[in-house]
């Protein structure tokens, strides 16, 4: 079963450039993953500190493997200090 994931990330203004660089690296690396079908990063128009990922994964197992990758863990390491709040993650399926 495919997994559809939306993640909302809100960077602190003073860390926006650094957070964006980490997010862009996540995109470059994630697109190489076999289980990934779509991984797009969006930036807010009205608030440039807001970033949204829209992802499609072939399976829960593939998403789990993704979350264990070093570039995902690197993002987690900066979250407490450089984000306004914990990322909001929504896992969905088509109904």
C-alpha distances in whole Angstrom, upper triangle without the diagonal:
4,7,10,13,17,19,23,26,29,32,35,38,40,36,35,35,34,31,30,31,29,26,27,27,23,22,24,23,19,19,20,17,15,12,13,13,15,17,20,23,25,28,30,33,35,34,34,33,29,26,23,20,17,14,11,9,7,6,8,10,11,11,14,15,16,18,20,21,25,25,23,25,28,26,26,30,31,29,32,35,34,32,33,30,27,24,22,18,16,12,11,8,10,12
4,7,10,13,16,20,23,26,29,32,34,36,33,31,32,31,28,27,28,26,23,24,24,20,19,21,20,16,16,18,15,13,10,10,9,11,13,16,19,21,25,26,29,31,31,30,29,26,23,19,16,13,10,7,6,5,5,7,10,10,10,13,14,14,16,19,20,23,22,20,23,25,24,24,28,29,27,30,32,31,29,30,28,25,22,20,16,14,10,9,7,9,12
4,6,10,13,16,19,23,25,29,31,33,30,28,29,28,25,24,26,23,20,21,22,18,17,20,19,15,16,18,15,14,10,10,10,11,12,14,17,19,22,24,27,29,28,27,26,23,20,16,13,11,8,6,5,7,6,7,10,9,8,11,13,12,13,17,18,21,20,18,20,23,21,21,25,25,23,26,29,28,25,26,24,21,18,16,12,10,7,6,6,9,12
4,7,10,14,17,20,23,26,28,31,28,26,27,26,23,22,24,22,18,20,21,17,16,19,19,15,15,18,16,16,12,10,10,9,10,12,14,16,19,20,23,25,24,24,23,20,17,13,10,8,6,5,6,9,9,10,13,12,10,13,15,14,14,18,19,22,20,17,20,22,20,20,24,24,22,25,28,26,23,24,22,19,16,14,10,8,6,5,6,8,12
4,7,10,13,17,19,23,25,27,24,22,24,23,20,19,21,19,15,17,18,15,14,17,17,14,15,18,16,16,13,11,11,10,9,11,12,13,16,18,21,23,21,21,20,16,14,10,8,6,5,6,8,11,11,11,14,12,9,12,14,12,12,16,17,19,18,15,17,19,17,17,21,21,18,21,24,22,19,20,18,16,12,10,7,6,5,6,9,11,14
4,7,10,13,16,20,22,24,22,20,21,21,17,17,19,17,14,16,18,15,14,18,18,15,16,19,18,19,16,14,14,11,10,10,10,11,13,14,17,19,18,18,17,13,10,7,6,5,6,9,11,15,15,14,17,16,13,15,17,15,14,18,18,20,18,15,18,19,16,16,20,19,17,20,22,20,17,18,16,14,10,8,6,5,7,8,11,13,16
4,6,10,13,16,18,21,18,16,18,18,14,14,17,15,12,14,16,13,13,17,17,14,16,19,18,20,18,15,16,13,11,10,9,10,12,13,17,18,16,16,14,10,8,6,5,7,8,12,13,17,17,16,18,17,13,15,17,14,13,17,17,18,16,13,15,16,13,13,17,16,13,16,18,16,13,14,12,10,7,6,4,6,9,11,14,17,20
4,7,10,13,15,18,16,14,16,17,13,13,16,15,12,15,17,15,15,18,19,17,19,22,21,24,21,19,19,16,13,12,10,10,10,10,14,15,12,13,11,7,6,5,7,9,12,15,17,21,21,20,22,20,17,19,20,17,16,19,19,20,18,15,17,17,13,14,17,15,12,15,16,14,11,11,10,9,6,5,7,9,12,14,17,19,22
4,6,10,12,15,12,11,13,13,9,10,13,12,10,13,15,13,14,18,18,17,19,22,22,24,22,20,21,18,15,13,10,10,10,10,14,14,12,11,8,6,5,6,8,12,14,17,19,23,23,21,23,22,18,19,21,18,16,19,19,19,16,13,15,15,11,11,14,12,9,12,13,10,7,8,8,8,5,7,9,12,15,17,21,23,26
4,7,9,12,10,9,12,12,9,10,14,13,12,15,17,16,17,20,21,20,22,25,25,28,26,23,24,21,18,16,13,12,10,10,13,13,9,9,6,5,6,9,12,15,17,21,23,27,27,25,27,25,22,23,24,21,19,22,22,21,18,16,17,16,13,13,15,12,10,11,12,9,6,6,7,8,7,9,12,15,18,21,24,26,29
4,6,8,6,5,9,9,7,9,12,11,11,14,16,15,17,20,21,20,23,25,26,29,27,25,26,23,19,17,14,13,11,11,14,14,10,9,5,6,8,11,13,17,19,23,25,29,29,27,28,27,23,24,25,22,20,22,21,20,17,16,17,15,12,13,14,10,9,10,10,6,4,6,8,10,10,12,15,18,21,24,27,29,32
4,6,5,6,10,10,9,11,14,14,14,17,19,19,20,23,24,24,26,29,29,32,31,28,30,27,23,21,17,16,14,14,16,15,11,10,7,9,11,15,17,21,23,27,29,32,32,31,32,30,27,27,28,25,23,25,24,23,20,19,19,17,14,15,15,11,10,10,9,6,5,5,9,12,12,15,18,21,24,27,31,33,35
4,5,5,8,10,10,11,14,15,15,17,19,20,21,23,25,25,27,30,31,34,33,30,31,28,24,22,18,16,13,13,14,13,10,8,6,10,12,16,19,22,25,29,30,34,35,33,34,32,29,30,31,27,26,28,27,25,22,21,22,19,17,18,18,14,13,14,12,9,9,9,12,15,15,18,21,24,27,29,33,34,37
4,6,8,9,10,12,13,15,16,18,19,20,22,24,25,26,28,30,31,35,34,31,33,29,26,24,20,19,16,16,18,17,13,12,9,13,15,18,21,24,27,31,32,36,36,35,36,34,30,31,31,28,26,28,27,24,22,21,22,19,16,18,17,13,14,14,11,8,10,11,14,17,17,20,23,26,29,32,35,37,40
4,6,5,6,9,10,11,12,14,16,17,19,20,21,22,25,27,28,31,30,28,29,26,23,21,17,17,14,15,17,17,14,11,9,12,13,16,18,22,24,28,29,33,33,31,32,30,27,28,28,24,23,24,23,21,18,18,18,15,13,14,14,10,11,12,9,6,8,10,13,15,15,18,21,24,27,30,33,35,38
4,6,5,6,9,10,10,12,14,15,16,18,20,21,22,25,26,29,29,26,27,24,20,18,14,13,11,12,14,14,11,8,6,9,10,13,15,19,21,25,27,31,31,30,31,29,26,27,27,24,22,24,23,21,18,17,18,16,13,15,15,12,12,14,12,8,9,10,13,15,14,17,19,22,25,28,31,32,35
4,6,5,6,9,10,10,12,14,15,17,19,20,21,24,25,29,28,26,27,24,20,18,14,14,12,14,15,16,14,10,9,12,12,15,17,20,22,26,27,31,32,31,32,29,26,27,27,24,23,24,22,20,17,17,19,15,13,16,16,13,14,16,14,10,12,14,17,18,17,20,22,24,27,29,32,34,37
4,5,5,6,9,10,11,13,15,16,17,18,20,22,24,27,27,25,26,23,20,18,15,16,14,16,18,19,16,13,11,13,13,16,17,20,22,25,26,30,30,29,30,27,25,25,25,21,20,22,19,17,14,15,15,12,11,13,13,10,11,14,12,9,11,14,16,17,16,19,21,24,26,29,32,34,37
4,5,5,6,9,10,11,13,14,16,16,19,21,21,25,24,22,23,21,17,15,12,13,12,14,17,18,14,12,9,10,9,12,13,17,18,22,23,27,27,26,27,24,22,22,22,19,18,19,17,16,12,12,13,11,8,11,11,8,9,12,11,7,8,11,13,13,12,16,17,20,22,25,28,30,33
4,5,5,6,9,10,11,12,14,15,17,19,20,24,24,21,22,19,15,13,10,10,9,12,15,16,13,10,9,10,8,11,12,15,17,21,22,26,27,26,27,24,22,23,23,19,18,20,18,17,13,13,15,13,10,14,14,12,12,15,14,11,11,14,16,16,14,17,18,20,22,25,27,29,32
4,5,5,6,9,10,11,12,14,16,18,19,23,23,20,22,19,16,14,12,13,13,16,18,20,17,14,13,14,12,14,14,17,18,22,23,26,27,27,27,24,22,23,22,18,18,20,17,15,12,13,15,12,10,14,14,12,13,17,15,12,14,17,18,18,17,19,20,23,24,27,29,31,35
4,5,5,6,9,10,11,12,14,16,17,21,21,18,20,18,14,14,12,14,14,17,20,21,18,15,14,14,12,13,13,16,17,20,21,24,25,24,24,21,19,20,19,15,15,16,13,12,8,9,11,8,7,10,11,9,11,14,14,11,12,16,17,16,14,17,18,20,22,25,27,29,33
4,5,5,6,9,10,10,12,15,16,19,19,16,17,15,11,10,8,10,11,14,17,19,17,14,12,12,9,10,9,12,13,17,18,21,22,21,22,19,17,18,18,14,14,16,14,13,9,9,12,10,7,11,13,11,11,15,15,12,12,15,16,15,12,15,15,18,19,21,24,26,29
4,5,5,6,9,10,11,13,15,18,19,16,17,14,11,10,8,10,11,15,17,20,18,15,14,14,11,12,11,13,14,17,18,22,23,23,23,20,18,20,19,15,16,18,15,14,10,11,14,12,11,14,16,14,15,19,19,16,16,19,19,19,16,18,18,20,21,23,25,27,30
4,5,5,6,8,10,12,13,17,18,15,17,15,12,12,11,14,15,19,21,24,21,18,17,17,14,15,13,15,15,18,18,21,22,22,22,19,17,19,17,14,14,15,12,11,8,10,12,10,10,13,14,14,15,19,19,16,17,20,21,20,17,20,19,21,22,24,26,28,32
4,6,5,6,8,10,11,15,15,12,14,13,9,10,9,13,15,18,21,23,21,18,17,16,13,13,10,13,12,15,15,18,19,19,18,15,14,15,14,10,11,12,10,10,6,7,10,9,8,11,13,13,14,18,18,16,16,19,19,17,15,17,16,18,18,21,23,25,29
4,5,5,6,9,10,14,14,11,12,10,7,7,7,11,13,17,20,22,21,18,17,16,12,12,9,11,10,13,14,17,18,19,19,16,14,16,15,11,13,15,12,13,10,10,14,13,12,15,17,17,17,21,21,19,18,21,21,19,16,18,16,18,18,20,22,23,27
4,6,6,7,10,13,14,12,13,12,9,10,11,14,16,20,22,25,24,21,20,19,16,16,13,14,13,15,16,18,20,21,20,17,16,18,16,13,15,16,13,13,10,12,15,14,14,17,19,18,19,23,23,21,21,24,24,23,20,21,20,22,22,23,25,26,30
4,6,6,7,11,12,11,13,12,10,12,13,17,19,22,25,28,26,23,22,21,18,17,14,15,14,15,15,17,18,19,18,14,14,15,13,10,12,13,9,10,8,9,13,12,13,15,17,18,19,22,23,21,21,25,24,22,20,21,20,21,21,23,24,26,30
4,5,5,9,9,7,10,9,7,10,11,15,18,21,24,27,25,23,22,20,16,15,12,12,10,11,11,13,15,15,15,11,10,13,11,7,10,12,9,11,9,9,13,13,13,15,18,18,19,22,23,22,21,24,23,21,18,19,17,18,17,19,20,22,26
4,6,8,9,7,8,8,7,9,12,15,18,22,24,27,26,24,23,21,18,16,13,13,10,11,11,13,15,17,16,13,13,15,13,11,14,15,13,14,12,13,16,17,16,19,21,22,22,26,27,24,24,27,26,24,21,21,19,20,19,20,21,22,26
4,6,9,8,10,11,10,13,15,19,22,25,28,31,29,27,26,25,21,20,16,16,14,14,13,14,16,17,16,12,13,15,13,11,14,14,12,14,12,14,17,17,17,20,22,23,23,27,28,26,26,29,28,26,23,24,22,22,21,23,23,24,28
4,6,6,9,10,10,14,16,20,23,26,29,32,30,28,27,25,21,19,16,15,12,12,10,11,12,14,12,9,10,12,9,8,11,12,10,13,12,12,15,17,17,19,21,23,23,26,28,26,26,29,28,25,22,23,20,20,19,20,20,22,26
4,6,8,11,12,16,18,22,25,28,31,34,33,31,30,28,24,22,18,17,13,12,9,9,11,13,11,8,10,12,10,10,13,14,13,16,16,16,19,20,20,22,25,26,26,29,31,30,29,32,30,27,24,25,21,21,19,20,20,21,25
4,7,9,11,15,17,21,24,27,30,33,31,30,29,26,22,20,16,15,11,9,6,5,7,9,8,5,7,10,9,8,12,13,13,16,16,15,18,20,20,21,24,25,25,28,30,29,28,30,28,25,22,22,18,18,16,16,16,18,21
4,6,7,11,14,17,21,24,26,29,28,26,26,23,19,17,13,11,8,6,5,6,9,11,11,7,8,11,10,9,12,14,13,16,15,14,17,19,18,20,23,24,23,26,28,27,25,28,26,23,20,20,17,16,14,15,15,17,20
4,7,10,14,17,20,23,25,28,28,26,26,23,20,17,13,11,7,5,6,7,10,13,14,10,11,14,14,12,15,18,17,20,18,17,21,22,21,22,26,26,25,29,31,28,27,29,28,25,22,21,18,17,15,15,14,15,19
4,6,10,13,17,19,22,25,24,22,22,20,16,13,10,7,5,5,7,10,12,14,16,12,12,15,15,13,15,18,17,19,17,16,20,21,19,21,24,24,23,27,28,26,24,26,25,23,19,19,16,15,14,14,14,15,19
4,7,10,14,17,19,22,21,19,19,17,13,10,7,6,4,7,9,12,14,15,16,13,12,15,15,11,13,16,15,17,14,13,17,18,16,18,21,20,20,23,25,22,21,23,22,20,16,16,14,14,14,15,16,17,21
4,7,10,13,16,19,18,16,16,14,10,8,6,5,6,9,12,15,18,18,20,17,15,18,18,15,16,19,18,19,16,15,19,18,16,18,21,20,19,23,24,21,19,21,21,20,16,16,14,15,15,16,17,18,22
4,7,10,13,16,15,13,13,11,7,6,5,7,9,12,15,18,20,20,22,19,17,19,19,16,16,19,18,19,15,14,18,17,14,17,19,18,17,20,21,18,16,18,18,17,14,14,14,15,16,17,19,20,24
4,7,9,12,11,10,11,8,6,5,6,8,11,15,18,21,23,23,25,22,20,22,23,19,20,23,21,22,18,17,20,20,16,19,21,19,18,21,21,18,16,17,18,18,14,15,15,15,17,18,20,21,24
4,6,9,8,6,7,6,5,6,9,11,15,18,21,25,26,26,28,25,22,25,25,22,22,25,23,23,20,19,21,20,17,19,21,18,17,20,20,16,15,15,16,17,14,15,16,17,20,21,23,24,27
4,6,5,5,7,5,6,8,11,13,17,20,23,27,28,28,30,28,25,27,28,25,24,27,26,26,23,21,24,23,19,21,23,20,18,21,21,17,15,15,16,17,15,15,17,18,21,22,24,25,27
4,6,6,9,9,10,11,15,16,20,23,26,30,31,31,34,31,28,31,32,28,28,31,30,30,26,25,27,26,23,25,26,23,22,24,24,20,18,18,19,21,19,19,20,21,24,25,27,27,29
4,6,9,9,11,13,17,19,22,26,29,32,34,33,35,33,30,32,34,30,29,33,32,31,28,27,29,27,24,25,27,24,22,24,23,20,18,16,18,20,19,19,21,22,25,26,28,29,31
4,5,6,9,12,15,18,21,25,28,31,32,32,34,32,28,30,31,28,27,30,29,28,25,24,26,24,21,22,23,20,18,20,19,16,14,13,15,17,16,16,19,20,24,25,28,29,31
4,5,8,11,14,17,20,24,27,30,31,31,33,30,27,29,30,26,25,28,27,26,22,22,23,22,18,20,22,18,17,19,18,14,13,13,15,17,16,17,19,21,24,26,28,29,32
4,7,10,13,17,20,23,26,29,30,29,31,29,25,27,28,24,23,26,25,24,20,19,21,19,16,17,18,15,14,15,14,11,9,9,12,14,13,14,17,19,22,24,28,29,32
4,7,10,13,17,20,23,26,27,26,28,26,23,25,26,22,21,24,23,23,20,18,20,19,15,17,18,15,13,16,16,12,10,10,11,12,10,11,14,16,19,21,24,25,28
4,7,10,13,17,19,23,24,23,25,23,20,22,23,19,18,21,20,20,17,15,18,17,13,15,17,15,13,16,16,13,11,12,12,13,10,11,12,14,17,19,21,23,26
4,7,10,13,16,20,21,20,22,20,17,19,21,17,17,20,19,20,17,15,18,18,14,16,18,17,15,18,19,16,13,14,14,13,10,10,10,11,13,15,18,19,22
4,6,10,13,16,17,17,19,17,14,16,17,14,14,17,17,18,15,13,16,16,13,15,18,17,15,19,20,17,15,17,16,14,11,10,9,10,12,13,16,17,21
4,7,10,14,15,16,18,15,13,16,17,14,15,18,18,20,17,15,19,19,16,18,21,20,19,22,24,21,19,20,19,17,13,12,10,10,10,11,13,14,17
4,7,10,12,12,14,12,10,13,14,11,13,16,16,18,16,14,17,19,16,18,21,21,19,23,25,23,20,22,21,18,15,14,11,10,9,10,11,13,17
4,7,9,10,13,10,9,13,14,12,14,17,17,20,18,16,19,21,19,20,24,24,23,26,28,26,24,26,24,21,18,16,13,12,10,10,10,11,15
4,5,7,9,7,6,10,11,9,12,14,15,18,17,15,18,21,19,20,23,24,23,26,29,27,25,27,25,22,19,18,14,13,10,11,11,13,16
4,7,8,6,8,11,12,11,14,16,17,20,20,18,21,23,22,23,26,28,26,29,32,31,29,31,29,25,22,21,17,16,13,13,11,13,16
4,5,5,6,9,10,11,13,15,16,20,20,18,20,23,22,22,25,27,26,28,31,30,28,30,28,24,21,20,16,15,12,12,11,13,16
4,5,5,6,9,10,11,13,15,18,19,16,18,21,20,20,23,25,23,26,29,28,26,28,25,22,19,18,14,13,10,11,11,14,17
4,5,5,6,9,10,11,13,17,18,16,17,20,20,20,23,25,24,26,29,29,27,30,27,23,21,20,17,17,14,15,15,18,21
4,5,5,6,9,10,11,15,15,14,16,19,18,19,22,24,23,26,28,27,26,28,26,23,20,20,16,16,14,15,15,18,21
4,5,5,6,9,10,14,14,11,14,16,16,16,19,21,19,22,25,24,23,25,22,19,16,16,13,13,10,13,14,17,20
4,5,5,7,9,13,14,11,12,16,15,15,18,20,19,22,24,24,23,25,23,19,17,17,14,15,12,15,16,20,22
4,5,5,7,11,12,10,12,15,15,15,18,20,20,23,25,25,24,27,24,21,19,20,17,18,16,18,19,22,25
4,5,5,9,9,7,10,13,12,13,16,18,17,20,23,22,21,24,22,19,16,17,14,16,14,17,18,21,24
4,6,8,9,6,7,11,10,10,13,15,14,17,20,19,19,21,19,16,14,15,12,14,13,17,19,22,25
4,7,9,7,7,10,11,11,13,16,16,18,21,21,21,23,21,18,17,18,16,18,17,20,22,25,28
4,6,5,6,9,10,11,13,15,16,19,21,20,20,24,22,19,18,19,17,20,19,22,23,26,30
4,5,5,6,9,10,10,13,14,17,18,18,19,22,22,19,18,20,19,22,21,25,26,29,33
4,5,5,6,9,10,11,13,16,17,16,17,20,20,17,16,18,17,20,20,23,25,28,31
4,5,5,6,9,10,11,14,16,15,15,18,17,14,13,15,14,17,17,20,22,25,29
4,5,5,6,9,10,13,14,14,15,18,17,14,14,16,15,19,19,22,25,28,31
4,5,5,7,9,12,13,12,13,17,17,15,14,17,17,20,21,25,27,30,33
4,5,6,6,10,11,10,10,14,13,12,11,14,14,17,19,22,25,28,31
4,5,5,8,10,10,10,13,12,10,10,13,13,17,18,22,25,28,31
4,6,7,8,9,11,14,13,12,13,16,17,20,22,25,29,32,35
4,6,6,6,8,11,11,11,12,15,17,20,22,26,29,32,35
4,6,6,5,8,8,7,8,12,14,17,20,23,26,29,32
4,6,6,8,8,7,10,13,16,19,22,25,29,32,34
4,6,8,9,10,12,16,18,22,25,28,32,35,37
4,7,9,10,11,15,17,21,24,27,30,33,36
4,5,7,8,11,14,18,21,24,27,30,32
4,7,9,11,15,18,21,24,28,30,32
4,6,9,12,15,19,22,25,28,30
4,6,9,13,16,19,23,26,28
4,6,10,13,16,20,22,25
4,7,10,13,17,19,21
4,7,10,13,16,19
4,6,10,13,15
4,7,11,13
4,7,9
4,6
4
